[in-house]
Amino acid sequence: MKRLRPLVFFGSALVLGVITSVLVFSWLQNEKNRLMAAPLPTSQNVQVVVANADIPWGSKLTSEMVLMQEVPPGAIPEGHFKTVDEIKDRVLLVDVKRNEMLLESKLAPLGTTGGGVAAVTDVNKRAMSVKVDDVIGVAGFIKPADRVDVMVTIEATPGKPEHAVSKTILEHVKVLAAGTQMERKGKDEEPTQVQVITVEVDVDEAEKLALASNQGKLRLALRNPLNSERVLTKGANLGALLNSFQAKKVHEGDGAIRVEVIKGDVRKEIKF
């Protein structure tokens, strides 16, 4: 009897293992059938308004400029539009590309009438145009939405260029438009094309720009879009310009010559 006891335990364990396996298999099979029978969750795409072609900023939107496109719900940012009527007669503040989604942040505020520069100008600022040439206008590289600094060079004493002063008068000014217009300088002269840059300024800045454009020569400095730092300068005149880089000779007691080189605020001595 004692020799048969291990066989009894082994047989019992085998029977229990078979029963457990059958029960687990049956449960897994039932779960599989239940999951297959249950309807899969579906995320229905959403219709949004996108551009039908490349549209420049300042354009007044019409139904022909846009179309409806399906987008997954998780890929839709805030401020999107679900119907064409919502964007009709709205004005673009930025350029948009074909199939780009239209958002509230890319459009002028509701109630803005007409298109062009007036529609994209800040409600608290003014749009002001100045005539420039290729040199002043950074050789044609300035385009709408760029940021520039405005500098002026004025002869403090008329007829004496040595008394001229250059000064930065405006910083981080937004460019609204850049183009050309026809201008006739004399009665019998042929009209010529003149480049015009339109910038966005407040009232105080507009007064400075008006005076500078009439009294001196303007220069525009194109800024990196990531640089919004404002720097106060003293301006530059002819004396400061010539003194910014000079050499001073001093004879040493041993006959050597010491030259002091001044470059801005850096001084360096060289011996010969």
Secondary structure, DSSP 8 states (H G I E B T S, - for coil): -TTTHHHHHHHHHHHHHHHHHHHHHHHHHHHHHHHHHS-------EEEEEESS-B-TT-B--GGGEEEEEE-GGG--TTB-SSGGGTTT-BBSS-B-TT-B-BGGGB--TT--S-SHHHHS-TTSEEEEEEE-TTTTGGGT--TT-EEEEEEEEESSTT-GGGEEEEEEEEEEEEEEEEEEEE--SSSS--EEEEEEEEEE-HHHHHHHHHHHHHSEEEEEE--TT---------EEHHHHHHTEEEEEEE-TTS-EEEEEEETTEEEEEE-
